[in-house]
Amino acid sequence: MVSVKPISRGTTTKHERRIMIVTAYTANDRGRDGKGITASGEPVKEGWTIAADPSLPFGTKIYIPKLEHTYTVTDRGGAIRGNRLDLYMEKRSDAIEFGIWELEVWIEN
């Protein structure tokens, strides 16, 4: 466990650092209903919504240093198991262009 200072909070918070496979999806991907409702019941929102394995509870904050952004776990996914994350993006072309990354992430505890 590493103690770091989050960019926007100014208080010391504990984080678990991991290397994870990160991909992207849209509400209109195959297997989605196009309505944009997450597994937690919240609407999807670019820059906020991230799908994660059930071992990470809804509401967990995940900071991705490479993207300089914090996301909140509000969704699940059939292929999102173990060491994988899936970011929500509005445009399908952006999600496809994002591709597949192996990135360091900081999971707030």
Secondary structure, 3 states (H helix, E strand, C coil): CEEECCCCCCCCEEEEEEEEEEEEECCCCCCCCCCCECCCCCECCCCCEEEECCCCCCCCEEEEHHHCEEEEEEECCCCCCCCEEEEECCCHHHHHHHCCEEEEEEEEC
